[in-house]
Amino acid sequence: MVTIHLRYELDDTKLDDFEEYGRRWVGLVNRLGGEHHGYFLPSEGDSDVAYALFTFPSLARYEQYRQEAATDPECQAAFELARTTGCIKRYERRFLRPLDA
């Protein structure tokens, strides 16, 4: 299992656009074989940082998802939303594994 942690730096004047972007990706990740754990948006403190977490059964399955997303029309529309609105300034991606106790 691999969990992907995304940290976004946002244009804080375009949070509504980012919320729409996030709503789209929750459904898309789930449709394409992952389990989305949600987006976590600014509340108090930093107003330009958000996070997302989603899991795939393996790194290989995540890579397959990436290939599918590259040609999926709904995924491309979500990417285009972020690009045209400029709601995301930059993002970082980390790969995490659970600690088996």
MODELLER restraints for C-alpha pairs under 7 A, 6 or more apart:
rsr = mdl.restraints
at = mdl.atoms
rsr.add(forms.Gaussian(group=physical.xy_distance, feature=features.Distance(at['CA:1:A'], at['CA:56:A']), mean=5.91, stdev=0.5))
rsr.add(forms.Gaussian(group=physical.xy_distance, feature=features.Distance(at['CA:1:A'], at['CA:57:A']), mean=4.33, stdev=0.5))
rsr.add(forms.Gaussian(group=physical.xy_distance, feature=features.Distance(at['CA:1:A'], at['CA:58:A']), mean=4.67, stdev=0.5))
rsr.add(forms.Gaussian(group=physical.xy_distance, feature=features.Distance(at['CA:1:A'], at['CA:97:A']), mean=6.42, stdev=0.5))
rsr.add(forms.Gaussian(group=physical.xy_distance, feature=features.Distance(at['CA:2:A'], at['CA:55:A']), mean=5.64, stdev=0.5))
rsr.add(forms.Gaussian(group=physical.xy_distance, feature=features.Distance(at['CA:2:A'], at['CA:56:A']), mean=5.55, stdev=0.5))
rsr.add(forms.Gaussian(group=physical.xy_distance, feature=features.Distance(at['CA:2:A'], at['CA:57:A']), mean=6.35, stdev=0.5))
rsr.add(forms.Gaussian(group=physical.xy_distance, feature=features.Distance(at['CA:2:A'], at['CA:58:A']), mean=5.58, stdev=0.5))
rsr.add(forms.Gaussian(group=physical.xy_distance, feature=features.Distance(at['CA:2:A'], at['CA:59:A']), mean=6.06, stdev=0.5))
rsr.add(forms.Gaussian(group=physical.xy_distance, feature=features.Distance(at['CA:2:A'], at['CA:95:A']), mean=6.42, stdev=0.5))
rsr.add(forms.Gaussian(group=physical.xy_distance, feature=features.Distance(at['CA:2:A'], at['CA:96:A']), mean=5.74, stdev=0.5))
rsr.add(forms.Gaussian(group=physical.xy_distance, feature=features.Distance(at['CA:2:A'], at['CA:97:A']), mean=5.15, stdev=0.5))
rsr.add(forms.Gaussian(group=physical.xy_distance, feature=features.Distance(at['CA:3:A'], at['CA:53:A']), mean=6.68, stdev=0.5))
rsr.add(forms.Gaussian(group=physical.xy_distance, feature=features.Distance(at['CA:3:A'], at['CA:54:A']), mean=5.54, stdev=0.5))
rsr.add(forms.Gaussian(group=physical.xy_distance, feature=features.Distance(at['CA:3:A'], at['CA:55:A']), mean=4.19, stdev=0.5))
rsr.add(forms.Gaussian(group=physical.xy_distance, feature=features.Distance(at['CA:3:A'], at['CA:56:A']), mean=6.48, stdev=0.5))
rsr.add(forms.Gaussian(group=physical.xy_distance, feature=features.Distance(at['CA:3:A'], at['CA:95:A']), mean=5.80, stdev=0.5))
rsr.add(forms.Gaussian(group=physical.xy_distance, feature=features.Distance(at['CA:3:A'], at['CA:96:A']), mean=5.01, stdev=0.5))
rsr.add(forms.Gaussian(group=physical.xy_distance, feature=features.Distance(at['CA:3:A'], at['CA:97:A']), mean=6.10, stdev=0.5))
rsr.add(forms.Gaussian(group=physical.xy_distance, feature=features.Distance(at['CA:4:A'], at['CA:53:A']), mean=5.63, stdev=0.5))
rsr.add(forms.Gaussian(group=physical.xy_distance, feature=features.Distance(at['CA:4:A'], at['CA:54:A']), mean=5.42, stdev=0.5))
rsr.add(forms.Gaussian(group=physical.xy_distance, feature=features.Distance(at['CA:4:A'], at['CA:55:A']), mean=6.13, stdev=0.5))
rsr.add(forms.Gaussian(group=physical.xy_distance, feature=features.Distance(at['CA:4:A'], at['CA:93:A']), mean=6.73, stdev=0.5))
rsr.add(forms.Gaussian(group=physical.xy_distance, feature=features.Distance(at['CA:4:A'], at['CA:94:A']), mean=5.69, stdev=0.5))
rsr.add(forms.Gaussian(group=physical.xy_distance, feature=features.Distance(at['CA:4:A'], at['CA:95:A']), mean=4.79, stdev=0.5))
rsr.add(forms.Gaussian(group=physical.xy_distance, feature=features.Distance(at['CA:4:A'], at['CA:96:A']), mean=6.19, stdev=0.5))
rsr.add(forms.Gaussian(group=physical.xy_distance, feature=features.Distance(at['CA:5:A'], at['CA:52:A']), mean=5.87, stdev=0.5))
rsr.add(forms.Gaussian(group=physical.xy_distance, feature=features.Distance(at['CA:5:A'], at['CA:53:A']), mean=4.80, stdev=0.5))
rsr.add(forms.Gaussian(group=physical.xy_distance, feature=features.Distance(at['CA:5:A'], at['CA:54:A']), mean=7.00, stdev=0.5))
rsr.add(forms.Gaussian(group=physical.xy_distance, feature=features.Distance(at['CA:5:A'], at['CA:93:A']), mean=5.77, stdev=0.5))
rsr.add(forms.Gaussian(group=physical.xy_distance, feature=features.Distance(at['CA:5:A'], at['CA:94:A']), mean=5.09, stdev=0.5))
rsr.add(forms.Gaussian(group=physical.xy_distance, feature=features.Distance(at['CA:5:A'], at['CA:95:A']), mean=6.37, stdev=0.5))
rsr.add(forms.Gaussian(group=physical.xy_distance, feature=features.Distance(at['CA:6:A'], at['CA:51:A']), mean=5.44, stdev=0.5))
rsr.add(forms.Gaussian(group=physical.xy_distance, feature=features.Distance(at['CA:6:A'], at['CA:52:A']), mean=5.10, stdev=0.5))
rsr.add(forms.Gaussian(group=physical.xy_distance, feature=features.Distance(at['CA:6:A'], at['CA:53:A']), mean=6.46, stdev=0.5))
rsr.add(forms.Gaussian(group=physical.xy_distance, feature=features.Distance(at['CA:6:A'], at['CA:91:A']), mean=6.69, stdev=0.5))
rsr.add(forms.Gaussian(group=physical.xy_distance, feature=features.Distance(at['CA:6:A'], at['CA:92:A']), mean=5.61, stdev=0.5))
rsr.add(forms.Gaussian(group=physical.xy_distance, feature=features.Distance(at['CA:6:A'], at['CA:93:A']), mean=4.70, stdev=0.5))
rsr.add(forms.Gaussian(group=physical.xy_distance, feature=features.Distance(at['CA:6:A'], at['CA:94:A']), mean=6.48, stdev=0.5))
rsr.add(forms.Gaussian(group=physical.xy_distance, feature=features.Distance(at['CA:7:A'], at['CA:50:A']), mean=5.94, stdev=0.5))
rsr.add(forms.Gaussian(group=physical.xy_distance, feature=features.Distance(at['CA:7:A'], at['CA:51:A']), mean=4.67, stdev=0.5))
rsr.add(forms.Gaussian(group=physical.xy_distance, feature=features.Distance(at['CA:7:A'], at['CA:52:A']), mean=6.81, stdev=0.5))
rsr.add(forms.Gaussian(group=physical.xy_distance, feature=features.Distance(at['CA:7:A'], at['CA:91:A']), mean=5.47, stdev=0.5))
rsr.add(forms.Gaussian(group=physical.xy_distance, feature=features.Distance(at['CA:7:A'], at['CA:92:A']), mean=5.21, stdev=0.5))
rsr.add(forms.Gaussian(group=physical.xy_distance, feature=features.Distance(at['CA:7:A'], at['CA:93:A']), mean=6.69, stdev=0.5))
rsr.add(forms.Gaussian(group=physical.xy_distance, feature=features.Distance(at['CA:8:A'], at['CA:49:A']), mean=5.54, stdev=0.5))
rsr.add(forms.Gaussian(group=physical.xy_distance, feature=features.Distance(at['CA:8:A'], at['CA:50:A']), mean=5.12, stdev=0.5))
rsr.add(forms.Gaussian(group=physical.xy_distance, feature=features.Distance(at['CA:8:A'], at['CA:51:A']), mean=6.06, stdev=0.5))
rsr.add(forms.Gaussian(group=physical.xy_distance, feature=features.Distance(at['CA:8:A'], at['CA:88:A']), mean=6.70, stdev=0.5))
rsr.add(forms.Gaussian(group=physical.xy_distance, feature=features.Distance(at['CA:8:A'], at['CA:90:A']), mean=5.99, stdev=0.5))
rsr.add(forms.Gaussian(group=physical.xy_distance, feature=features.Distance(at['CA:8:A'], at['CA:91:A']), mean=4.35, stdev=0.5))
rsr.add(forms.Gaussian(group=physical.xy_distance, feature=features.Distance(at['CA:8:A'], at['CA:92:A']), mean=6.62, stdev=0.5))
rsr.add(forms.Gaussian(group=physical.xy_distance, feature=features.Distance(at['CA:9:A'], at['CA:48:A']), mean=5.58, stdev=0.5))
rsr.add(forms.Gaussian(group=physical.xy_distance, feature=features.Distance(at['CA:9:A'], at['CA:49:A']), mean=4.81, stdev=0.5))
rsr.add(forms.Gaussian(group=physical.xy_distance, feature=features.Distance(at['CA:9:A'], at['CA:50:A']), mean=6.74, stdev=0.5))
rsr.add(forms.Gaussian(group=physical.xy_distance, feature=features.Distance(at['CA:9:A'], at['CA:88:A']), mean=6.11, stdev=0.5))
rsr.add(forms.Gaussian(group=physical.xy_distance, feature=features.Distance(at['CA:9:A'], at['CA:89:A']), mean=5.45, stdev=0.5))
rsr.add(forms.Gaussian(group=physical.xy_distance, feature=features.Distance(at['CA:9:A'], at['CA:90:A']), mean=5.34, stdev=0.5))
rsr.add(forms.Gaussian(group=physical.xy_distance, feature=features.Distance(at['CA:9:A'], at['CA:91:A']), mean=6.05, stdev=0.5))
rsr.add(forms.Gaussian(group=physical.xy_distance, feature=features.Distance(at['CA:10:A'], at['CA:48:A']), mean=4.74, stdev=0.5))
rsr.add(forms.Gaussian(group=physical.xy_distance, feature=features.Distance(at['CA:10:A'], at['CA:49:A']), mean=5.95, stdev=0.5))
rsr.add(forms.Gaussian(group=physical.xy_distance, feature=features.Distance(at['CA:10:A'], at['CA:87:A']), mean=5.64, stdev=0.5))
rsr.add(forms.Gaussian(group=physical.xy_distance, feature=features.Distance(at['CA:10:A'], at['CA:88:A']), mean=4.59, stdev=0.5))
rsr.add(forms.Gaussian(group=physical.xy_distance, feature=features.Distance(at['CA:10:A'], at['CA:89:A']), mean=5.29, stdev=0.5))
rsr.add(forms.Gaussian(group=physical.xy_distance, feature=features.Distance(at['CA:11:A'], at['CA:48:A']), mean=6.26, stdev=0.5))
rsr.add(forms.Gaussian(group=physical.xy_distance, feature=features.Distance(at['CA:11:A'], at['CA:87:A']), mean=5.09, stdev=0.5))
rsr.add(forms.Gaussian(group=physical.xy_distance, feature=features.Distance(at['CA:11:A'], at['CA:88:A']), mean=6.15, stdev=0.5))
rsr.add(forms.Gaussian(group=physical.xy_distance, feature=features.Distance(at['CA:11:A'], at['CA:89:A']), mean=6.32, stdev=0.5))
rsr.add(forms.Gaussian(group=physical.xy_distance, feature=features.Distance(at['CA:12:A'], at['CA:47:A']), mean=6.23, stdev=0.5))
rsr.add(forms.Gaussian(group=physical.xy_distance, feature=features.Distance(at['CA:12:A'], at['CA:48:A']), mean=5.11, stdev=0.5))
rsr.add(forms.Gaussian(group=physical.xy_distance, feature=features.Distance(at['CA:14:A'], at['CA:87:A']), mean=5.22, stdev=0.5))
rsr.add(forms.Gaussian(group=physical.xy_distance, feature=features.Distance(at['CA:15:A'], at['CA:87:A']), mean=6.83, stdev=0.5))
rsr.add(forms.Gaussian(group=physical.xy_distance, feature=features.Distance(at['CA:17:A'], at['CA:85:A']), mean=6.90, stdev=0.5))
rsr.add(forms.Gaussian(group=physical.xy_distance, feature=features.Distance(at['CA:17:A'], at['CA:87:A']), mean=6.20, stdev=0.5))
rsr.add(forms.Gaussian(group=physical.xy_distance, feature=features.Distance(at['CA:18:A'], at['CA:87:A']), mean=5.69, stdev=0.5))
rsr.add(forms.Gaussian(group=physical.xy_distance, feature=features.Distance(at['CA:21:A'], at['CA:78:A']), mean=5.94, stdev=0.5))
rsr.add(forms.Gaussian(group=physical.xy_distance, feature=features.Distance(at['CA:21:A'], at['CA:81:A']), mean=6.80, stdev=0.5))
rsr.add(forms.Gaussian(group=physical.xy_distance, feature=features.Distance(at['CA:21:A'], at['CA:82:A']), mean=6.69, stdev=0.5))
rsr.add(forms.Gaussian(group=physical.xy_distance, feature=features.Distance(at['CA:22:A'], at['CA:39:A']), mean=6.48, stdev=0.5))
rsr.add(forms.Gaussian(group=physical.xy_distance, feature=features.Distance(at['CA:24:A'], at['CA:78:A']), mean=6.62, stdev=0.5))
rsr.add(forms.Gaussian(group=physical.xy_distance, feature=features.Distance(at['CA:26:A'], at['CA:36:A']), mean=5.57, stdev=0.5))
rsr.add(forms.Gaussian(group=physical.xy_distance, feature=features.Distance(at['CA:26:A'], at['CA:38:A']), mean=6.62, stdev=0.5))
rsr.add(forms.Gaussian(group=physical.xy_distance, feature=features.Distance(at['CA:28:A'], at['CA:75:A']), mean=6.92, stdev=0.5))
rsr.add(forms.Gaussian(group=physical.xy_distance, feature=features.Distance(at['CA:29:A'], at['CA:35:A']), mean=6.58, stdev=0.5))
rsr.add(forms.Gaussian(group=physical.xy_distance, feature=features.Distance(at['CA:29:A'], at['CA:36:A']), mean=6.17, stdev=0.5))
rsr.add(forms.Gaussian(group=physical.xy_distance, feature=features.Distance(at['CA:30:A'], at['CA:36:A']), mean=6.09, stdev=0.5))
rsr.add(forms.Gaussian(group=physical.xy_distance, feature=features.Distance(at['CA:32:A'], at['CA:65:A']), mean=6.15, stdev=0.5))
rsr.add(forms.Gaussian(group=physical.xy_distance, feature=features.Distance(at['CA:34:A'], at['CA:54:A']), mean=6.77, stdev=0.5))
rsr.add(forms.Gaussian(group=physical.xy_distance, feature=features.Distance(at['CA:34:A'], at['CA:55:A']), mean=5.58, stdev=0.5))
rsr.add(forms.Gaussian(group=physical.xy_distance, feature=features.Distance(at['CA:34:A'], at['CA:56:A']), mean=4.76, stdev=0.5))
rsr.add(forms.Gaussian(group=physical.xy_distance, feature=features.Distance(at['CA:35:A'], at['CA:54:A']), mean=5.50, stdev=0.5))
rsr.add(forms.Gaussian(group=physical.xy_distance, feature=features.Distance(at['CA:35:A'], at['CA:55:A']), mean=5.14, stdev=0.5))
rsr.add(forms.Gaussian(group=physical.xy_distance, feature=features.Distance(at['CA:35:A'], at['CA:56:A']), mean=6.51, stdev=0.5))
rsr.add(forms.Gaussian(group=physical.xy_distance, feature=features.Distance(at['CA:36:A'], at['CA:53:A']), mean=6.30, stdev=0.5))
rsr.add(forms.Gaussian(group=physical.xy_distance, feature=features.Distance(at['CA:36:A'], at['CA:54:A']), mean=4.13, stdev=0.5))
rsr.add(forms.Gaussian(group=physical.xy_distance, feature=features.Distance(at['CA:36:A'], at['CA:55:A']), mean=6.39, stdev=0.5))
rsr.add(forms.Gaussian(group=physical.xy_distance, feature=features.Distance(at['CA:37:A'], at['CA:53:A']), mean=5.27, stdev=0.5))
rsr.add(forms.Gaussian(group=physical.xy_distance, feature=features.Distance(at['CA:37:A'], at['CA:54:A']), mean=5.23, stdev=0.5))
rsr.add(forms.Gaussian(group=physical.xy_distance, feature=features.Distance(at['CA:38:A'], at['CA:52:A']), mean=5.74, stdev=0.5))
rsr.add(forms.Gaussian(group=physical.xy_distance, feature=features.Distance(at['CA:38:A'], at['CA:53:A']), mean=6.07, stdev=0.5))
rsr.add(forms.Gaussian(group=physical.xy_distance, feature=features.Distance(at['CA:39:A'], at['CA:51:A']), mean=5.65, stdev=0.5))
rsr.add(forms.Gaussian(group=physical.xy_distance, feature=features.Distance(at['CA:39:A'], at['CA:52:A']), mean=4.35, stdev=0.5))
rsr.add(forms.Gaussian(group=physical.xy_distance, feature=features.Distance(at['CA:39:A'], at['CA:53:A']), mean=6.93, stdev=0.5))
rsr.add(forms.Gaussian(group=physical.xy_distance, feature=features.Distance(at['CA:40:A'], at['CA:50:A']), mean=5.56, stdev=0.5))
rsr.add(forms.Gaussian(group=physical.xy_distance, feature=features.Distance(at['CA:40:A'], at['CA:51:A']), mean=5.02, stdev=0.5))
rsr.add(forms.Gaussian(group=physical.xy_distance, feature=features.Distance(at['CA:40:A'], at['CA:52:A']), mean=6.11, stdev=0.5))
rsr.add(forms.Gaussian(group=physical.xy_distance, feature=features.Distance(at['CA:41:A'], at['CA:50:A']), mean=4.69, stdev=0.5))
rsr.add(forms.Gaussian(group=physical.xy_distance, feature=features.Distance(at['CA:41:A'], at['CA:51:A']), mean=6.70, stdev=0.5))
rsr.add(forms.Gaussian(group=physical.xy_distance, feature=features.Distance(at['CA:42:A'], at['CA:48:A']), mean=6.63, stdev=0.5))
rsr.add(forms.Gaussian(group=physical.xy_distance, feature=features.Distance(at['CA:42:A'], at['CA:49:A']), mean=6.06, stdev=0.5))
rsr.add(forms.Gaussian(group=physical.xy_distance, feature=features.Distance(at['CA:42:A'], at['CA:50:A']), mean=5.90, stdev=0.5))
rsr.add(forms.Gaussian(group=physical.xy_distance, feature=features.Distance(at['CA:56:A'], at['CA:62:A']), mean=5.77, stdev=0.5))
rsr.add(forms.Gaussian(group=physical.xy_distance, feature=features.Distance(at['CA:69:A'], at['CA:75:A']), mean=5.54, stdev=0.5))
rsr.add(forms.Gaussian(group=physical.xy_distance, feature=features.Distance(at['CA:70:A'], at['CA:76:A']), mean=6.91, stdev=0.5))
rsr.add(forms.Gaussian(group=physical.xy_distance, feature=features.Distance(at['CA:82:A'], at['CA:88:A']), mean=6.28, stdev=0.5))
